Structure formats: structure tokens, C-alpha cells
Amino acid sequence: MKHGNHDGVGIERQLHNPVEDKLIPLEPLDLGQVHSIDALVRAMGKTAFTGRQVGEAADVLEAMARDEECFVVMTLAGAMTVAKQGLVIAELIDRGIVNAIVSTGALMAHGLVEATGRAHFRYNPDISDTELYEQGYNRVYDTLEPEQNLDHVEEVMSRILEGWDHTDGMCSYKLNHAIGAHLAKHSTERGILKSAYEKGVPVFVPAFTDSELGLDVALNNRLRESTGRHKIRFDPFEDLEHFAATLLRQTRLGIFTIGGGVPRNWSQQFGPFIELRHRRLGENVPLKRYHYGVRICPEPVYWGGLSGSPYSEAISWGKFVPPAEGGRFGEVFLDATVGLPLIVAAVFERLHRDKARSSKKTKRAKARK
């Protein structure tokens, strides 16, 4: 028997047959055969690199949507509502695919701008940021959020906060529920918080003070104090406990993550929180982890940030079910303004097609009677 060195010299290669090894062959992407978004995404899934990631992520999201016992948490970071992705998210809520939202406060604030009929605008790079500040335009990458929009949001928030009973402690999911109720009553526009209220989907903002909504509550409290009224007490642990209690009631869990940051980590630490309650406090609670996961984020692992950490890393923390035990995950390293609409539209087409087929079968069965 020959033994080669580490450079491979002297090793006799035994060439395998890929068909016998049951390897999956790739397929050329034939645009002539593509007649829908779903067909394109399926074809991309049979190619390579990010295209394959898009196809695989759509398959996992479809599995989550079809699993009637799966409770799906969607986490949102970045500027998704400024980037006009709000209706995609609202549609996921309206169709019952997303059952809870964990978001940055800024994303909800910019979404509230949209939901109250205001607009965002394209940024002209010929205008300096100093000029933009002087003109009252706040820049988010290539998009502008007029300060007038945020003043309008503050007026909406003021109406909601003025009616808040100071004896009722505030947390983010309670406030977002109240905002959704206000929008359902007073706004004709669609939006995330309005859909969430109408569908009974809780919306959590774990880093609440890091947002325009948080500043609005701070301003309202200062106004209350200056006029001799009691301030509103904000308790973030109410959010944590309500989120944990909600997930504990579920059979299976899925997570659909856009970006990363606090929303992703706060949602994922549910598993360790329950484990610590069981191990350190002796509580009789079932250990639960996420069974499914879809993540769209362009941040690489080597920067060291949480947004770039893969699901495999989170398995080591007890946050996810390993693939060997049935866990299914799809990770797409792509700008979410490209990946989100592609993946979601493909899944919507699949679900709609099956619904149409089921409806036809029902009609045929009735016709035979």
C-alpha cells in the first residue's frame, strides 16, 4: 500500500462515477423555459452560487408556509420600509405566513410614514449632505426621508400616547398594537402595523429607544412631566416574557430573517432563555429551538458581526435544530431588496397554484354529485 505525502505525491486517485455516487447535477438556466417568477427561482436553484441560494431559500420558506404547525417569526433590520419593501412584509402577514415580527424601531417608524400616506424620495448625489440637512432631508443610503414626514409621525404618536393610561406599563408590542389599531381606524393605506393588528400578529422592537418612535415616547414623557402628569413606564422585559410565552405554546418554530442585528439575536436567544430557565431555575418548560430558518443578508462571516454569522454557529448555542435532527435552513448572501421580493413572489405563486388546483378539484367533486 502506498502512502503519499501531504502534497499529494504518490496518491493513486480512485475516480468515482458521480451518477453512482448520487450527486445532484446542475442544469443550465434556459430563459426560454422561464415563464414566471417561480420558474425563474426554481431554475436558479439548479445553478450555482447566490442563484442556488435563492432557490434553496424559497424551498425552505415554502416548507415553513405549508407546515400548519409552524409558527413563523420574521425579523427585520436595515432600511426595508424606506426601501419600499413594506407591502411585501404586510402581504406575508395578511396571508398568514408570518405570525410574529421582531424589528428595529426605525423600520417601524419609516413604515408608519408610508402607512399614513407620506412618501420617500430619491436622493440626488449632486446635493451635499450639509445641504440636505439645511433643507430638512434625512438621507438613508440613496433615499430621502423628509423631516416633515417624521413630524407627521410624531403627531400620530402624540394622539396615541395622550390616551395612554400611565398605570398601564408600556412595552413595544403593546404600543405597536395601539398604533395598528389607530391605523385600522383612521388610515386607508396598507402597512405592516395595520396588517399586524388586523391579523393578531405581535410586533416587537427590542431596541426601542434606538428609533424615532422611542424618541417620540421620550418627548411625550418630558411633556407629561412638565405639566405635572405621570410619565409612562416602559418595561422591555414584558416584551421578552410575552415573546417567550407565545413561542412556548407552538409545536414548531421557523424564523425568516432580513439582515441581522438586535432583531435577529433577540429572537434567536429564545432557545437559550428557555434552556436557562430549565437548567438554572428548574422550571418545567420544554426545550424549544427553531426548526426552519431563512436568512437574507449580504454581510460575510469574516467581519465578525452577528449579522454575518451562519445558522450553523447558532446551533452551537442551542438556538436551532441541527439538520441531522430535521432542521432546514436557507441562507442568501444578497441585498434583501433583490432577494426578498424574488423569494416571496415565487412562494406566493406556488401556494396560489396549489390553492387554484384544490378549488378545481372541489368544484369537480361537487359537479359529480
N, C-alpha and C positions, 0 to 999 in steps of 0.2 A: 504493500500500500504506500502510495506516495504522499508526502506531506509537503506542501509549498510554504513559502514564507508569506509575510503579511502583504507583500506587493503582488501576490497572486501568481508568482512564477512557479511553474511546476504543477499547478492545479489543472486537473482534467475536467472540463465542463461537461455536464450531462444535460444536453439540450432537451427541454420539455416541450410537449405539444400543448399550446395554450387552450385548445378545444378540450383535450383530455383533462387538463387542469381546471376546466370550467371557468376560465377567465371570461369576463364580460367584454365583448368587442365594442369599440366606439363606432359611431355612424356619422358620415358626412352630413352637415346641415344643408339640406336641399330646400331652398326658399320656394321653389316651385311647388313643393308639397305642403307649404305652410299657409293655412287659410284662417287662422285665429290666433289670439294671444296664447291660448293654452297649447295649441300645436307648436308654436314657436318655443315656448318654455320647455315642453317635453323634448323637442328636438335639441335644444341647448343642453338638456340634462344628459344627452348621449354623446356629448362632445368632451371638452376638457376645460381646465382652469376655472375661471369665475362663471363661465356659462354652465358648466356642470353643477357648480354650487347652487346656482339659481334653480335649476331643475330639481335638484335633491331637496332644497328648502321648500319648494312648492309641494313636493310629495309629503313632507313631514307636516306642513300646515294643513294639507288636505286630510291627513290622518287625524290630526287634532280636531278638525272641524267635524269629521264623521264619527268620532268617538263620543257617543252620547253621555258617557260617564266622565268625560274630561272637562275640567274647569280651566279655562284659559286666561292667564294673566298677561296683559300687554304692557310692556314697559317702554317709555318714550323719553328720549333725551335729544338734545340738539334743537334745531330751529324748524321742526316739522310743520308747525302751523303757519309760520312765516313763509315757509317754502310751499304752502298751499296743498299739503297732504291731509288736511283736517277731515275732508269728506271721505277719504279712503278709510280713515280710522272710524269715523261715525258710521259708515256702512258696515264695517266689521261688527260694531256694536248692534246696529239695527237688525242684522241677520242672525244674531245670537251666537256668533263665533267667538267673540271676546266677552268675557264675563267679569273682568275687573281691569282697571287701569292704574298704573303707577307711573307718575310723570314728574318732570320738572315743573316748577311753578311758572316759569317764563313761558313754557309751551302752552300751558292753560291760559295764561294772560293774553298771549297773541291770538289764541283760538277764540277768546272772548271778544276780541276786536272784530274778528271775522263773523262771529255769531250775532253780533249786534249791527251788522250791515256796513261796517267800515272796511276799507281796502288797504292793502300793502302795495308798494310801488317799486319799479325797477330803479336800481342805483346807476347813476351816471358817473363813471370814473373820472370825468373831466372836472368834477366838483370835489374840492378837498374836504376832508373830514372836519376841518375847522369851520368851513363854510356851512357844512351840513348842520353842525351844532348850532351855529348862529341862526340858521333858518328853521330850526326845530325838527330836524330829521335825524332819527336814530338809525344807524346802519347795522344791518345783520348780513355780513358777507356781501352779496350782490343785491340786497333788497333793503328797502327803507320802511321803517315804522315811524310815521309822523307822531310827534309828541301829542298832537291833538287827539289821536286815537287813544292814547294812554290816559289822557284827561277824561275822555268819554268813559273809558272803563272804570276810572275812579268814581265817576258819577253813578254808574250802575252799582258798583260795590258799596257806595255810600248808602244807597237806598236799601240794600240788603242788610248792611251792618247796623243801620239805625234801628232796625226792627229786631235786632238780636238781643235776647234776654241775657243779661250778664251772669245770671245764676246758672245758665246752661253753658258749661265749658265747651270751648271750640276745639275742633281738630280739622284736619284738611278734608277728610271725606264728608264730614257734616257740612262744612262750608261749600264744598263743590256741589253737594246735593241741593243746597239752598240756591246756589247760582243757577243750577239746571232747572229748578222749579220756576225761578224768575224768568228764565229764557222761554220755557214752555208756555208761560202765561203771556209774555209781552213781546216775543220775537217770532217772526215768520221765517227767519233764516235757519238753516241746519247747522249743527255744530256738535262737537264732542260732548260737552257737558249737558246739552239739551237731550241728546240721544241717550246718554248715560242715565239721566234722571228718568226718562220715559221707559227705559228697559230695566231699571233697578240695578244698574251696574255701578258699584262704588268706585270713586276716583280718589286715589291717594297721592299726596305731594309730600314726601318725607322731608325734603329740604325746603320747607315752606317759606321761611324768611328770605330765602335767596330768590326773590321774584317780585314782580310788580304787585301781585296780589298780596304778598306778605307786607310790602311797604304800605299798601292801602289800609291793611288792618292796623299797622303801627300808627299811621296818621289818624285813623279813627279813634284809636285808644288815647292819643295825645289830645284830641278834641274832646273826648269824653272827660278826661282828667281836668282839662282847663275849664270845663263847665260844671265841675263838681259831681260828675257821674262816675259810676263804677266802670273800670276797664274790663274788657273781655279777656278771659283767661284762655290761653292756648296750650293744650296738652298733647304733644306728639305721641305719647305712649298710648293714647286712645286709638290712634291710627294703627299702631303696631299690634295691639291686642285684638282689634276688630279684624284686621287682615289675617292674623294667625287663626282666630276662631273661624273665620269664613273658610279658609283653606283646610282646616282640620275636618270640616264637615263633608269634604269632597272625596270621591272614590279615587280619581286620578287627576294629576295636575299637568298642565302644559304652560310654557312661557314663550311669548313672542316678543323678542327684544329688538328695539330700534336704538342703535347707539349703545351707550353703556352708562357709566357714571352712577350717581346715587340711586336712581330708579331701579337699575339692574341689580345692584348689590343689595339694596334694601329688600327687594322681592326675593332674591335668592337666599338671603340669610334666614328665611323661614325654617328651612331644614335644620340648621344648627340651633336655632332658638328652641325648636321643639325637642331636639336631642338633649340640650342642656337642661330643659325643664324636666325631662325624664331622668337624666343621669345625675344631675346635681340636686334637684329638688324632690326626686322620687315621685313625680306626677305620673299618673296612669294615662298617658297620652300616646297615641300611635305614632311611630316614626314615619314621617312622610317626606318624599322628595319629588322633584319634577320628573315626570316620565317622558315628556316631549319638550323639545326646545328648538326654536328657530331664531337665529340672530343675524341681523343685517348691520354691519359696521365696518368701515374701511381701516380701522386702526390696527396696526400689526402688533404681534406679541412682544417684539423686542423693545418697544418703547417702555414697557414695564407698567403701563396703566391698566386699570381694571377693565376699561372698555375693550382692550385687545386680548384679554385672557380667554382662552378657549373653554368650551364646556368640559373638556377632559380635566382641566385644572380644578374646576368646581366640583367634580366627582370626588376629589380627594378631601373636600370639605364636608361631604355628606349632603350636598345640595341637589344632586341629580342621580337618577337611577343609571347605573352603568349599562352600556349597550349589551353586554353579556347577560344582563338580567332583564332585557326588554326595552331599555331606553332608546329613544330615537331622536336624533339631532341633525339639524342642518345649519351650517354657518356660511354666510355670504360676505366676502370682503369687498363691499361695494357701497357707493353713495346710496343712501336709502331713498332719495328722490327718483332713483332709477330702479332699484331692487324692489321696493315696497309695491309700487303700482303693478309691476310686471308679475310678481309672485301672487299678489292678492287677486288680480284680474284673472289669472289662469285658474286659480282655485274656485273663484266665483263661477267661471264657465263650466267647470267640472260639476259643481254642485247643482247648477241650474239645469245642465243637460240631464243629469240623473233625475231631477225633480220632474222635468218635462216627460221623460220616459215613464216614470211612475204614474204620472197623471194620465198618460195614454193607455197604460195597462188597466188602470181603474175604469176608464171610460169603456174600454173594450169588454171588460168583465161585466159591467152594468148592461151593455148592449146585448150580451148573450142571454141575460135573464129575461 
